[in-house]
């Protein structure tokens, strides 16, 4: 139990500086996408969003059509 308390106090000594150094070193490891990849991925997301919206709209209209006689 004494070792756990010692480890906690050592973790707190680094503070913000240690945290931001860690963040900076992790950002150096990131492989950023190219402009072409960003455009392709954005178009895929937009197309998928439109397809989902159209599908939900179709389901909504179908339910309204089927439930209208009940109301």
mmCIF file as gemmi writes it, N, C-alpha and C atoms, coordinates in Angstrom:
data_model
loop_
_atom_site.group_PDB
_atom_site.id
_atom_site.type_symbol
_atom_site.label_atom_id
_atom_site.label_alt_id
_atom_site.label_comp_id
_atom_site.label_asym_id
_atom_site.label_entity_id
_atom_site.label_seq_id
_atom_site.pdbx_PDB_ins_code
_atom_site.Cartn_x
_atom_site.Cartn_y
_atom_site.Cartn_z
_atom_site.occupancy
_atom_site.B_iso_or_equiv
_atom_site.pdbx_formal_charge
_atom_site.auth_seq_id
_atom_site.auth_asym_id
_atom_site.pdbx_PDB_model_num
ATOM 1 N N . UNK Axp A 1 ? 0.823 -1.187 0 1 0 ? 1 A 1
ATOM 2 C CA . UNK Axp A 1 ? 0 0 0 1 0 ? 1 A 1
ATOM 3 C C . UNK Axp A 1 ? 0.869 1.252 0 1 0 ? 1 A 1
ATOM 4 N N . UNK Axp A 2 ? 2.004 1.203 0.631 1 0 ? 2 A 1
ATOM 5 C CA . UNK Axp A 2 ? 2.88 2.361 0.662 1 0 ? 2 A 1
ATOM 6 C C . UNK Axp A 2 ? 3.423 2.674 -0.727 1 0 ? 2 A 1
ATOM 7 N N . UNK Axp A 3 ? 3.618 1.687 -1.55 1 0 ? 3 A 1
ATOM 8 C CA . UNK Axp A 3 ? 4.15 1.933 -2.893 1 0 ? 3 A 1
ATOM 9 C C . UNK Axp A 3 ? 3.116 2.626 -3.776 1 0 ? 3 A 1
ATOM 10 N N . UNK Axp A 4 ? 1.84 2.33 -3.564 1 0 ? 4 A 1
ATOM 11 C CA . UNK Axp A 4 ? 0.81 2.984 -4.366 1 0 ? 4 A 1
ATOM 12 C C . UNK Axp A 4 ? 0.758 4.48 -4.07 1 0 ? 4 A 1
ATOM 13 N N . UNK Axp A 5 ? 0.889 4.868 -2.809 1 0 ? 5 A 1
ATOM 14 C CA . UNK Axp A 5 ? 0.859 6.281 -2.467 1 0 ? 5 A 1
ATOM 15 C C . UNK Axp A 5 ? 2.079 6.994 -3.016 1 0 ? 5 A 1
ATOM 16 N N . UNK Axp A 6 ? 3.219 6.34 -2.999 1 0 ? 6 A 1
ATOM 17 C CA . UNK Axp A 6 ? 4.433 6.94 -3.546 1 0 ? 6 A 1
ATOM 18 C C . UNK Axp A 6 ? 4.318 7.139 -5.042 1 0 ? 6 A 1
ATOM 19 N N . UNK Axp A 7 ? 3.689 6.206 -5.72 1 0 ? 7 A 1
ATOM 20 C CA . UNK Axp A 7 ? 3.528 6.317 -7.161 1 0 ? 7 A 1
ATOM 21 C C . UNK Axp A 7 ? 2.585 7.463 -7.513 1 0 ? 7 A 1
ATOM 22 N N . UNK Axp A 8 ? 1.567 7.672 -6.696 1 0 ? 8 A 1
ATOM 23 C CA . UNK Axp A 8 ? 0.63 8.757 -6.972 1 0 ? 8 A 1
ATOM 24 C C . UNK Axp A 8 ? 1.302 10.118 -6.832 1 0 ? 8 A 1
ATOM 25 N N . UNK Axp A 9 ? 2.15 10.288 -5.836 1 0 ? 9 A 1
ATOM 26 C CA . UNK Axp A 9 ? 2.815 11.579 -5.667 1 0 ? 9 A 1
ATOM 27 C C . UNK Axp A 9 ? 3.822 11.825 -6.782 1 0 ? 9 A 1
ATOM 28 N N . UNK Axp A 10 ? 4.456 10.774 -7.3 1 0 ? 10 A 1
ATOM 29 C CA . UNK Axp A 10 ? 5.394 10.944 -8.401 1 0 ? 10 A 1
ATOM 30 C C . UNK Axp A 10 ? 4.657 11.335 -9.684 1 0 ? 10 A 1
ATOM 31 N N . UNK Axp A 11 ? 3.449 10.829 -9.898 1 0 ? 11 A 1
ATOM 32 C CA . UNK Axp A 11 ? 2.67 11.17 -11.082 1 0 ? 11 A 1
ATOM 33 C C . UNK Axp A 11 ? 2.292 12.646 -11.073 1 0 ? 11 A 1
ATOM 34 N N . UNK Axp A 12 ? 2.021 13.196 -9.912 1 0 ? 12 A 1
ATOM 35 C CA . UNK Axp A 12 ? 1.574 14.583 -9.817 1 0 ? 12 A 1
ATOM 36 C C . UNK Axp A 12 ? 2.723 15.573 -10.017 1 0 ? 12 A 1
ATOM 37 N N . UNK Axp A 13 ? 3.976 15.154 -9.85 1 0 ? 13 A 1
ATOM 38 C CA . UNK Axp A 13 ? 5.105 16.077 -9.927 1 0 ? 13 A 1
ATOM 39 C C . UNK Axp A 13 ? 5.316 16.637 -11.326 1 0 ? 13 A 1
ATOM 40 N N . UNK Axp A 14 ? 4.968 15.875 -12.365 1 0 ? 14 A 1
ATOM 41 C CA . UNK Axp A 14 ? 5.195 16.337 -13.733 1 0 ? 14 A 1
ATOM 42 C C . UNK Axp A 14 ? 4.323 17.514 -14.102 1 0 ? 14 A 1
ATOM 43 N N . UNK Axp A 15 ? 3.07 17.488 -13.696 1 0 ? 15 A 1
ATOM 44 C CA . UNK Axp A 15 ? 2.143 18.57 -13.941 1 0 ? 15 A 1
ATOM 45 C C . UNK Axp A 15 ? 1.819 18.795 -15.398 1 0 ? 15 A 1
ATOM 46 N N . UNK Axp A 16 ? 1.508 20.056 -15.707 1 0 ? 16 A 1
ATOM 47 C CA . UNK Axp A 16 ? 1.084 20.413 -17.055 1 0 ? 16 A 1
ATOM 48 C C . UNK Axp A 16 ? 2.21 20.266 -18.076 1 0 ? 16 A 1
ATOM 49 N N . UNK Axp A 17 ? 3.412 20.609 -17.687 1 0 ? 17 A 1
ATOM 50 C CA . UNK Axp A 17 ? 4.544 20.536 -18.61 1 0 ? 17 A 1
ATOM 51 C C . UNK Axp A 17 ? 4.759 19.126 -19.125 1 0 ? 17 A 1
ATOM 52 N N . UNK Axp A 18 ? 4.696 18.156 -18.234 1 0 ? 18 A 1
ATOM 53 C CA . UNK Axp A 18 ? 4.875 16.756 -18.626 1 0 ? 18 A 1
ATOM 54 C C . UNK Axp A 18 ? 3.73 16.319 -19.544 1 0 ? 18 A 1
ATOM 55 N N . UNK Axp A 19 ? 2.545 16.746 -19.238 1 0 ? 19 A 1
ATOM 56 C CA . UNK Axp A 19 ? 1.377 16.395 -20.05 1 0 ? 19 A 1
ATOM 57 C C . UNK Axp A 19 ? 1.534 16.935 -21.475 1 0 ? 19 A 1
ATOM 58 N N . UNK Axp A 20 ? 1.888 18.21 -21.6 1 0 ? 20 A 1
ATOM 59 C CA . UNK Axp A 20 ? 1.996 18.813 -22.925 1 0 ? 20 A 1
ATOM 60 C C . UNK Axp A 20 ? 3.191 18.28 -23.707 1 0 ? 20 A 1
ATOM 61 N N . UNK Axp A 21 ? 4.267 17.901 -23.033 1 0 ? 21 A 1
ATOM 62 C CA . UNK Axp A 21 ? 5.378 17.252 -23.727 1 0 ? 21 A 1
ATOM 63 C C . UNK Axp A 21 ? 4.925 15.911 -24.289 1 0 ? 21 A 1
ATOM 64 N N . UNK Axp A 22 ? 4.112 15.198 -23.535 1 0 ? 22 A 1
ATOM 65 C CA . UNK Axp A 22 ? 3.574 13.927 -24.008 1 0 ? 22 A 1
ATOM 66 C C . UNK Axp A 22 ? 2.648 14.116 -25.199 1 0 ? 22 A 1
ATOM 67 N N . UNK Axp A 23 ? 1.817 15.143 -25.136 1 0 ? 23 A 1
ATOM 68 C CA . UNK Axp A 23 ? 0.91 15.441 -26.249 1 0 ? 23 A 1
ATOM 69 C C . UNK Axp A 23 ? 1.712 15.785 -27.497 1 0 ? 23 A 1
ATOM 70 N N . UNK Axp A 24 ? 2.755 16.584 -27.339 1 0 ? 24 A 1
ATOM 71 C CA . UNK Axp A 24 ? 3.584 16.989 -28.476 1 0 ? 24 A 1
ATOM 72 C C . UNK Axp A 24 ? 4.266 15.772 -29.103 1 0 ? 24 A 1
ATOM 73 N N . UNK Axp A 25 ? 4.764 14.872 -28.278 1 0 ? 25 A 1
ATOM 74 C CA . UNK Axp A 25 ? 5.439 13.691 -28.824 1 0 ? 25 A 1
ATOM 75 C C . UNK Axp A 25 ? 4.447 12.761 -29.527 1 0 ? 25 A 1
ATOM 76 N N . UNK Axp A 26 ? 3.211 12.69 -29.043 1 0 ? 26 A 1
ATOM 77 C CA . UNK Axp A 26 ? 2.207 11.859 -29.703 1 0 ? 26 A 1
ATOM 78 C C . UNK Axp A 26 ? 1.778 12.466 -31.036 1 0 ? 26 A 1
ATOM 79 N N . UNK Axp A 27 ? 1.693 13.787 -31.113 1 0 ? 27 A 1
ATOM 80 C CA . UNK Axp A 27 ? 1.32 14.44 -32.37 1 0 ? 27 A 1
ATOM 81 C C . UNK Axp A 27 ? 2.366 14.212 -33.455 1 0 ? 27 A 1
ATOM 82 N N . UNK Axp A 28 ? 3.619 14.029 -33.067 1 0 ? 28 A 1
ATOM 83 C CA . UNK Axp A 28 ? 4.67 13.746 -34.045 1 0 ? 28 A 1
ATOM 84 C C . UNK Axp A 28 ? 4.487 12.364 -34.657 1 0 ? 28 A 1
ATOM 85 N N . UNK Axp A 29 ? 3.81 11.467 -33.959 1 0 ? 29 A 1
ATOM 86 C CA . UNK Axp A 29 ? 3.601 10.102 -34.44 1 0 ? 29 A 1
ATOM 87 C C . UNK Axp A 29 ? 2.397 9.983 -35.371 1 0 ? 29 A 1
ATOM 88 N N . UNK Axp A 30 ? 1.557 10.997 -35.419 1 0 ? 30 A 1
ATOM 89 C CA . UNK Axp A 30 ? 0.33 10.948 -36.209 1 0 ? 30 A 1
ATOM 90 C C . UNK Axp A 30 ? 0.659 11.025 -37.691 1 0 ? 30 A 1
ATOM 91 N N . UNK Axp A 31 ? 0.024 10.169 -38.475 1 0 ? 31 A 1
ATOM 92 C CA . UNK Axp A 31 ? 0.154 10.233 -39.928 1 0 ? 31 A 1
ATOM 93 C C . UNK Axp A 31 ? -1.074 10.967 -40.442 1 0 ? 31 A 1
ATOM 94 N N . UNK Axp A 32 ? -0.872 12.197 -40.907 1 0 ? 32 A 1
ATOM 95 C CA . UNK Axp A 32 ? -1.969 13.038 -41.33 1 0 ? 32 A 1
ATOM 96 C C . UNK Axp A 32 ? -2.387 12.68 -42.752 1 0 ? 32 A 1
ATOM 97 N N . UNK Axp A 33 ? -3.688 12.697 -43.052 1 0 ? 33 A 1
ATOM 98 C CA . UNK Axp A 33 ? -4.154 12.37 -44.408 1 0 ? 33 A 1
ATOM 99 C C . UNK Axp A 33 ? -3.793 13.477 -45.397 1 0 ? 33 A 1
ATOM 100 N N . UNK Axp A 34 ? -3.707 13.09 -46.657 1 0 ? 34 A 1
ATOM 101 C CA . UNK Axp A 34 ? -3.433 14.074 -47.703 1 0 ? 34 A 1
ATOM 102 C C . UNK Axp A 34 ? -4.718 14.835 -48.026 1 0 ? 34 A 1
ATOM 103 N N . UNK Axp A 35 ? -4.563 15.903 -48.807 1 0 ? 35 A 1
ATOM 104 C CA . UNK Axp A 35 ? -5.722 16.707 -49.201 1 0 ? 35 A 1
ATOM 105 C C . UNK Axp A 35 ? -6.703 15.861 -50.016 1 0 ? 35 A 1
ATOM 106 N N . UNK Axp A 36 ? -6.17 15.015 -50.892 1 0 ? 36 A 1
ATOM 107 C CA . UNK Axp A 36 ? -7.007 14.16 -51.727 1 0 ? 36 A 1
ATOM 108 C C . UNK Axp A 36 ? -7.818 13.19 -50.864 1 0 ? 36 A 1
ATOM 109 N N . UNK Axp A 37 ? -7.186 12.621 -49.845 1 0 ? 37 A 1
ATOM 110 C CA . UNK Axp A 37 ? -7.89 11.691 -48.951 1 0 ? 37 A 1
ATOM 111 C C . UNK Axp A 37 ? -8.982 12.411 -48.175 1 0 ? 37 A 1
ATOM 112 N N . UNK Axp A 38 ? -8.694 13.611 -47.716 1 0 ? 38 A 1
ATOM 113 C CA . UNK Axp A 38 ? -9.696 14.377 -46.961 1 0 ? 38 A 1
ATOM 114 C C . UNK Axp A 38 ? -10.923 14.643 -47.821 1 0 ? 38 A 1
ATOM 115 N N . UNK Axp A 39 ? -10.693 15.024 -49.083 1 0 ? 39 A 1
ATOM 116 C CA . UNK Axp A 39 ? -11.812 15.297 -49.986 1 0 ? 39 A 1
ATOM 117 C C . UNK Axp A 39 ? -12.618 14.019 -50.231 1 0 ? 39 A 1
ATOM 118 N N . UNK Axp A 40 ? -11.93 12.909 -50.476 1 0 ? 40 A 1
ATOM 119 C CA . UNK Axp A 40 ? -12.626 11.642 -50.719 1 0 ? 40 A 1
ATOM 120 C C . UNK Axp A 40 ? -13.441 11.221 -49.499 1 0 ? 40 A 1
ATOM 121 N N . UNK Axp A 41 ? -12.841 11.296 -48.313 1 0 ? 41 A 1
ATOM 122 C CA . UNK Axp A 41 ? -13.549 10.891 -47.101 1 0 ? 41 A 1
ATOM 123 C C . UNK Axp A 41 ? -14.737 11.806 -46.818 1 0 ? 41 A 1
ATOM 124 N N . UNK Axp A 42 ? -14.562 13.099 -47.096 1 0 ? 42 A 1
ATOM 125 C CA . UNK Axp A 42 ? -15.662 14.047 -46.875 1 0 ? 42 A 1
ATOM 126 C C . UNK Axp A 42 ? -16.829 13.742 -47.807 1 0 ? 42 A 1
ATOM 127 N N . UNK Axp A 43 ? -16.523 13.445 -49.069 1 0 ? 43 A 1
ATOM 128 C CA . UNK Axp A 43 ? -17.587 13.111 -50.023 1 0 ? 43 A 1
ATOM 129 C C . UNK Axp A 43 ? -18.31 11.825 -49.625 1 0 ? 43 A 1
ATOM 130 N N . UNK Axp A 44 ? -17.562 10.86 -49.109 1 0 ? 44 A 1
ATOM 131 C CA . UNK Axp A 44 ? -18.192 9.617 -48.641 1 0 ? 44 A 1
ATOM 132 C C . UNK Axp A 44 ? -19.14 9.893 -47.483 1 0 ? 44 A 1
ATOM 133 N N . UNK Axp A 45 ? -18.714 10.717 -46.548 1 0 ? 45 A 1
ATOM 134 C CA . UNK Axp A 45 ? -19.558 11.044 -45.388 1 0 ? 45 A 1
ATOM 135 C C . UNK Axp A 45 ? -20.807 11.799 -45.828 1 0 ? 45 A 1
ATOM 136 N N . UNK Axp A 46 ? -20.653 12.74 -46.745 1 0 ? 46 A 1
ATOM 137 C CA . UNK Axp A 46 ? -21.806 13.506 -47.233 1 0 ? 46 A 1
ATOM 138 C C . UNK Axp A 46 ? -22.79 12.587 -47.953 1 0 ? 46 A 1
ATOM 139 N N . UNK Axp A 47 ? -22.267 11.703 -48.807 1 0 ? 47 A 1
ATOM 140 C CA . UNK Axp A 47 ? -23.139 10.781 -49.542 1 0 ? 47 A 1
ATOM 141 C C . UNK Axp A 47 ? -23.861 9.827 -48.583 1 0 ? 47 A 1
ATOM 142 N N . UNK Axp A 48 ? -23.161 9.324 -47.593 1 0 ? 48 A 1
ATOM 143 C CA . UNK Axp A 48 ? -23.783 8.419 -46.62 1 0 ? 48 A 1
ATOM 144 C C . UNK Axp A 48 ? -24.853 9.158 -45.81 1 0 ? 48 A 1
ATOM 145 N N . UNK Axp A 49 ? -24.597 10.411 -45.464 1 0 ? 49 A 1
ATOM 146 C CA . UNK Axp A 49 ? -25.578 11.2 -44.718 1 0 ? 49 A 1
ATOM 147 C C . UNK Axp A 49 ? -26.838 11.442 -45.543 1 0 ? 49 A 1
ATOM 148 N N . UNK Axp A 50 ? -26.654 11.757 -46.81 1 0 ? 50 A 1
ATOM 149 C CA . UNK Axp A 50 ? -27.813 11.974 -47.686 1 0 ? 50 A 1
ATOM 150 C C . UNK Axp A 50 ? -28.599 10.678 -47.849 1 0 ? 50 A 1
ATOM 151 N N . UNK Axp A 51 ? -27.896 9.56 -48.034 1 0 ? 51 A 1
ATOM 152 C CA . UNK Axp A 51 ? -28.574 8.268 -48.189 1 0 ? 51 A 1
ATOM 153 C C . UNK Axp A 51 ? -29.367 7.922 -46.93 1 0 ? 51 A 1
ATOM 154 N N . UNK Axp A 52 ? -28.792 8.149 -45.763 1 0 ? 52 A 1
ATOM 155 C CA . UNK Axp A 52 ? -29.518 7.869 -44.515 1 0 ? 52 A 1
ATOM 156 C C . UNK Axp A 52 ? -30.738 8.776 -44.375 1 0 ? 52 A 1
ATOM 157 N N . UNK Axp A 53 ? -30.589 10.042 -44.722 1 0 ? 53 A 1
ATOM 158 C CA . UNK Axp A 53 ? -31.714 10.972 -44.637 1 0 ? 53 A 1
ATOM 159 C C . UNK Axp A 53 ? -32.846 10.547 -45.564 1 0 ? 53 A 1
ATOM 160 N N . UNK Axp A 54 ? -32.493 10.145 -46.784 1 0 ? 54 A 1
ATOM 161 C CA . UNK Axp A 54 ? -33.522 9.697 -47.725 1 0 ? 54 A 1
ATOM 162 C C . UNK Axp A 54 ? -34.203 8.418 -47.238 1 0 ? 54 A 1
ATOM 163 N N . UNK Axp A 55 ? -33.444 7.51 -46.703 1 0 ? 55 A 1
ATOM 164 C CA . UNK Axp A 55 ? -34.007 6.268 -46.189 1 0 ? 55 A 1
ATOM 165 C C . UNK Axp A 55 ? -34.945 6.528 -45.011 1 0 ? 55 A 1
ATOM 166 N N . UNK Axp A 56 ? -34.533 7.385 -44.097 1 0 ? 56 A 1
ATOM 167 C CA . UNK Axp A 56 ? -35.402 7.719 -42.967 1 0 ? 56 A 1
ATOM 168 C C . UNK Axp A 56 ? -36.664 8.434 -43.43 1 0 ? 56 A 1
ATOM 169 N N . UNK Axp A 57 ? -36.522 9.291 -44.418 1 0 ? 57 A 1
ATOM 170 C CA . UNK Axp A 57 ? -37.69 9.978 -44.966 1 0 ? 57 A 1
ATOM 171 C C . UNK Axp A 57 ? -38.661 8.982 -45.591 1 0 ? 57 A 1
ATOM 172 N N . UNK Axp A 58 ? -38.128 8.013 -46.302 1 0 ? 58 A 1
ATOM 173 C CA . UNK Axp A 58 ? -38.959 6.978 -46.908 1 0 ? 58 A 1
ATOM 174 C C . UNK Axp A 58 ? -39.706 6.178 -45.84 1 0 ? 58 A 1
ATOM 175 N N . UNK Axp A 59 ? -38.995 5.782 -44.797 1 0 ? 59 A 1
ATOM 176 C CA . UNK Axp A 59 ? -39.647 5.049 -43.697 1 0 ? 59 A 1
ATOM 177 C C . UNK Axp A 59 ? -40.74 5.892 -43.045 1 0 ? 59 A 1
ATOM 178 N N . UNK Axp A 60 ? -40.457 7.187 -42.856 1 0 ? 60 A 1
ATOM 179 C CA . UNK Axp A 60 ? -41.43 8.07 -42.235 1 0 ? 60 A 1
ATOM 180 C C . UNK Axp A 60 ? -42.691 8.184 -43.087 1 0 ? 60 A 1
ATOM 181 N N . UNK Axp A 61 ? -42.527 8.386 -44.368 1 0 ? 61 A 1
ATOM 182 C CA . UNK Axp A 61 ? -43.675 8.506 -45.263 1 0 ? 61 A 1
ATOM 183 C C . UNK Axp A 61 ? -44.479 7.204 -45.313 1 0 ? 61 A 1
ATOM 184 N N . UNK Axp A 62 ? -43.776 6.077 -45.286 1 0 ? 62 A 1
ATOM 185 C CA . UNK Axp A 62 ? -44.445 4.786 -45.289 1 0 ? 62 A 1
ATOM 186 C C . UNK Axp A 62 ? -45.275 4.597 -44.011 1 0 ? 62 A 1
ATOM 187 N N . UNK Axp A 63 ? -44.694 4.941 -42.868 1 0 ? 63 A 1
ATOM 188 C CA . UNK Axp A 63 ? -45.435 4.811 -41.612 1 0 ? 63 A 1
ATOM 189 C C . UNK Axp A 63 ? -46.644 5.752 -41.572 1 0 ? 63 A 1
ATOM 190 N N . UNK Axp A 64 ? -46.469 6.963 -42.061 1 0 ? 64 A 1
ATOM 191 C CA . UNK Axp A 64 ? -47.593 7.901 -42.099 1 0 ? 64 A 1
ATOM 192 C C . UNK Axp A 64 ? -48.692 7.353 -42.998 1 0 ? 64 A 1
ATOM 193 N N . UNK Axp A 65 ? -48.321 6.814 -44.139 1 0 ? 65 A 1
ATOM 194 C CA . UNK Axp A 65 ? -49.3 6.251 -45.065 1 0 ? 65 A 1
ATOM 195 C C . UNK Axp A 65 ? -50.052 5.08 -44.433 1 0 ? 65 A 1
ATOM 196 N N . UNK Axp A 66 ? -49.323 4.222 -43.714 1 0 ? 66 A 1
ATOM 197 C CA . UNK Axp A 66 ? -49.961 3.04 -43.108 1 0 ? 66 A 1
ATOM 198 C C . UNK Axp A 66 ? -50.787 3.368 -41.878 1 0 ? 66 A 1
ATOM 199 N N . UNK Axp A 67 ? -50.377 4.378 -41.126 1 0 ? 67 A 1
ATOM 200 C CA . UNK Axp A 67 ? -51.074 4.702 -39.874 1 0 ? 67 A 1
ATOM 201 C C . UNK Axp A 67 ? -52.149 5.778 -40.05 1 0 ? 67 A 1
ATOM 202 N N . UNK Axp A 68 ? -52.207 6.427 -41.18 1 0 ? 68 A 1
ATOM 203 C CA . UNK Axp A 68 ? -53.208 7.486 -41.405 1 0 ? 68 A 1
ATOM 204 C C . UNK Axp A 68 ? -54.638 6.965 -41.26 1 0 ? 68 A 1
ATOM 205 N N . UNK Axp A 69 ? -54.972 5.792 -41.769 1 0 ? 69 A 1
ATOM 206 C CA . UNK Axp A 69 ? -56.361 5.306 -41.597 1 0 ? 69 A 1
ATOM 207 C C . UNK Axp A 69 ? -56.71 5.052 -40.121 1 0 ? 69 A 1
ATOM 208 N N . UNK Axp A 70 ? -55.748 4.746 -39.313 1 0 ? 70 A 1
ATOM 209 C CA . UNK Axp A 70 ? -56.015 4.481 -37.881 1 0 ? 70 A 1
ATOM 210 C C . UNK Axp A 70 ? -56.369 5.764 -37.159 1 0 ? 70 A 1
ATOM 211 N N . UNK Axp A 71 ? -55.702 6.847 -37.475 1 0 ? 71 A 1
ATOM 212 C CA . UNK Axp A 71 ? -55.974 8.118 -36.828 1 0 ? 71 A 1
ATOM 213 C C . UNK Axp A 71 ? -57.105 8.783 -37.526 1 0 ? 71 A 1
